[in-house]
Amino acid sequence: MDALVKILQKDARLTPAQLAERLGRSEEEVSAAITDLEKNGTILGYHAVVDPERAERGHVSAWIEVRLTPERDGGFDRLARRIARFDQVSSCYLMSGGFDLAVRVEGEDLREVARFVSEKLSTLDGVLSTATHFQLKVYKQSGFSAGEGENDERLVVSP
């Protein structure tokens, strides 16, 4: 049901009847497939993609590069899962390149994010270093353009 997952990633508000019509399947088949995908952990959840400029004054997001010491017989998994469980962490990814984890943190203000980094994240055994990058503006998020309508000019392409 790869096609079902792709459609749901673009618009999870579609009804089973609408999904069935798009996929050429019965509504019952689609409902059963969604239930299976939720039960087996393929679909982790549903959420609204929100333009932070219009919705959340005083909200701060930051990406934190984290370098870790890998554990014997476990690599980065145990520590990455521990970091991911913090309430302030909205996303956590194992990365290639110059750092090991990319951690997205949400807070009410810069001080809250800074406190999280200095008091919780940096103090964990196995965390070698962090580099924090504060999000200044959103142009596109989860496939949706933010601030649409403000200036819809396209860039000129010349040969």
SVG drawing of the C-alpha trace seen along z (x, -y; Angstrom):
<svg xmlns="http://www.w3.org/2000/svg" viewBox="-17 -40 50 46">
<polyline fill="none" stroke="black" stroke-width="0.4" points="0.0,0.0 2.8,-2.4 0.4,-4.5 -1.9,-4.8 1.0,-6.0 2.0,-8.6 -1.5,-10.0 -1.8,-10.2 1.5,-12.0 0.1,-14.7 -3.4,-14.9 -4.2,-12.8 -7.7,-14.4 -9.0,-12.5 -11.8,-10.1 -11.5,-6.3 -14.1,-6.8 -12.0,-9.5 -8.9,-7.4 -10.7,-4.3 -11.8,-6.3 -8.3,-7.5 -6.8,-4.1 -9.5,-2.1 -10.2,0.0 -13.1,0.5 -13.6,-1.7 -13.4,1.4 -10.0,2.4 -8.6,-1.1 -9.9,-1.3 -8.4,2.1 -5.1,1.1 -4.9,-2.1 -5.6,-0.1 -2.8,2.3 -0.4,-0.5 -1.2,-2.1 -0.9,1.1 2.4,2.2 4.0,-1.3 4.3,-2.4 2.0,-5.3 3.3,-6.9 0.7,-9.7 -1.0,-12.6 -0.5,-16.3 -1.3,-19.7 1.5,-21.6 1.3,-25.1 2.9,-28.3 4.7,-29.5 4.6,-33.2 0.8,-33.1 0.2,-30.9 2.8,-31.0 4.3,-34.3 7.1,-33.7 7.8,-30.2 11.4,-29.2 12.8,-26.3 16.4,-25.2 18.4,-22.5 21.2,-21.1 24.1,-19.2 25.2,-16.6 28.5,-14.6 28.4,-11.4 30.7,-8.7 29.3,-5.4 28.7,-2.7 30.2,0.8 27.6,3.2 25.0,0.4 26.4,-2.4 24.4,-5.5 20.9,-4.0 20.6,-4.0 21.8,-7.5 19.8,-8.8 16.6,-7.2 17.3,-8.8 17.7,-12.2 14.6,-11.8 12.5,-11.2 13.0,-14.7 9.8,-16.8 11.6,-19.7 12.8,-17.4 10.4,-17.3 12.7,-15.3 15.9,-13.4 17.8,-11.9 21.1,-9.9 23.2,-11.7 26.2,-11.2 29.0,-13.8 30.6,-16.0 28.1,-15.3 26.1,-12.2 22.6,-13.5 20.4,-16.3 18.0,-17.2 15.1,-19.6 14.1,-21.4 11.1,-23.6 10.8,-26.2 9.0,-29.4 12.1,-31.5 15.9,-31.4 16.7,-31.0 14.5,-27.9 16.3,-26.2 19.7,-27.3 18.8,-25.9 17.8,-22.6 21.1,-22.4 23.3,-23.4 21.4,-21.6 20.1,-18.5 21.6,-17.7 25.3,-18.6 25.4,-17.0 24.6,-13.5 27.4,-10.9 28.4,-10.3 27.6,-13.7 30.9,-15.2 29.7,-18.5 26.7,-20.4 26.2,-23.3 22.8,-25.1 21.2,-26.7 18.1,-28.8 15.4,-28.8 14.8,-32.3 12.1,-31.9 10.1,-29.0 9.8,-29.0 8.7,-25.3 7.8,-22.7 6.7,-19.1 6.1,-19.8 4.0,-22.9 5.1,-26.5 4.8,-28.9 3.8,-32.5 2.1,-31.8 0.6,-34.8 3.1,-37.3 5.2,-37.5 4.5,-34.8 6.9,-36.0 8.9,-33.3 12.6,-33.7 13.6,-34.6 15.4,-31.8 17.8,-32.8 20.0,-30.7"/>
</svg>
